[in-house]
Amino acid sequence: MTANAPTRVITADDDPFARRVIKAALQAAGLTVVAEAKNGREAVQFALHYRPDVVLMDVVMPELDGIFATRQILKAQPDQLIVVLTGDEEREFGLPALQAGAVGFLSKEADIDALPRALQGVLRGEAAISREMTRRLIDRYRGTADGATGLRPIRSPLTPREWEVIELLQPDRSPDDVADTLVLSTETVRTHIKNIMRKLRVHSRAEAISAAERLRLAGQPRN
């Protein structure tokens, strides 16, 4: 890639709508989408044929999943840059994706406008990893794979993502701060907060934080 050449990207996602949204965001930022794969097998074929600057890979796809496709591409092209995208409920694939050789792992809930910046960062040698995933990696190498999540109650009305939001939503932190940490849009964080308040039957963020802490304490083992 020359200094002035546009960044060439291949997108791989079995959802046509997701491909359109991603393509539009990348093109609006001046990146070129050279091919769109609808499954993992096509992703491998297109990557080997077009040799793009970056492959943006969905993790769950037919024929070959994103992790296996990543391994196949890197086996043939070890220097290929691959960033894996995942749905919020599929975050457990983050570590396997990085172990397979991906240089990034981002949630589909992230602000779509931030995606081109993340890919440009990858080209500069940066890792496209959310702060949440960074924390999980640190926890893993500290020998505590579950990290702080081990303190959460096993049975809870809140989803793992909602726990992450409420743990970060301290009195001195705004939804914008939480969105920045989790690489989500602020509107997505506000939606999670509304759902948390509804599930916990409270009427303010402060009450939600207190209710979540009571849930946590109630789930602690007693000596």
Secondary structure, DSSP 8 states (H G I E B T S, - for coil): --TTS--EEEEE-S-HHHHHHHHHHHHHTT-EEEEEESSHHHHHHHHHHH--SEEEEESS-SSS-HHHHHHHHHHH-TT-EEEEEE-GGGGGGHHHHHHHT-SEEEETTS-GGGHHHHHHHHHTT--EE-HHHHHHHHHHHTT-TTGGGGGS-SS-SS-HHHHHHHHH--TT--HHHHHHHHT--HHHHHHHHHHHHHHHT-SSHHHHHHHHHHHHHHTS---
